[in-house]
Amino acid sequence: MIPSAFDYAAPATVEEALGLLAAADAAGDDVKVLAGGQSLLPVMKLRMADPSMVVDLGRIAGLSGVTDDGDSLLIGAMTPHHVIATDPLVAQHVPLLARAAATVADPQVRHRGTLGGALVHADPAGDMPAPVLATGATFVIAGPNGKRSVDAADFFQGYFTTAVEEGEILTAIRVPKYTGWGAHYEKFTRVAQQWSIVAVAALVRMEGGTIAEARIGLTNMASTPLRATAVESALAGAPATADAVAAAASHAAEGTDPASDLNGDASYRAHLAQVLTKRAVLAAMGL
């Protein structure tokens, strides 16, 4: 398939990009922002999206890369998945993101697709939203009225819907450091490189033989990524044993609303969430 004709702009600054979005909005034009293009271009080829203008962020300096920012890492929205998977700062301080990014699709997509693009696309089956949610990250959004920050808990609002409004651009993600925590991302697919049917992101902090704290994110268990808060509560203070983890993981589907489709019905996904949560937490604990 071939996309419909569209105008193309490649601004050199965030301010120039925001100006293009504002002008398009004032003219009533349908404009799309292009990051890595791994989600936008296929739907344009199928004409499920038919913008009159595409604004490419690829030439804006400063939107890509990982920076140590004290108690957190500042990750540019245009940072490719491959960089997230291989960057030494991410591996040291937020290994959960590195593990999740390494599972995204295939090498081509990981080199072209971007963290910010995946987060704004907000596909409930996408691999990066749940790990970012589990970390409690903050999203930095630029708009006509300046910059604002949005907590991860408030960023994902529904199917393919986020807190980024018309005329705004996600510029960075500030992720707290979890140095010394165990981390694992466990996903289930029927074939290689497929979207996750269900996946679980786990961060675990140990104190001796006890689980001091855990943060669990669920992929594709609702229209948005979710925190498995019942599991987190059950794990806090629990002994670091397989039986204790299994008991906590039995709560993984609580508060979820999984879809039923060709890959499995809601009850199947609820079962997967429990199984994968147990595996992810045990792996994060090194068991």
Salt bridges, closest charged atoms under 4 A:
ASP68 OD1 - LYS177 NZ 2.94
ASP69 OD2 - ARG174 NE 3.09
ASP127 OD2 - LYS187 NZ 2.78
GLU168 OE1 - ARG148 NH2 2.79
GLU186 OE1 - HIS184 NE2 2.79
GLU186 OE2 - ARG279 NH1 3.99
GLU207 OE2 - ARG205 NH1 2.75
GLU213 OE1 - ARG205 NH2 3.34
GLU232 OE2 - ARG227 NE 2.65
GLU254 OE2 - HIS251 ND1 2.59
ASP261 OD2 - ARG269 NH2 3.06
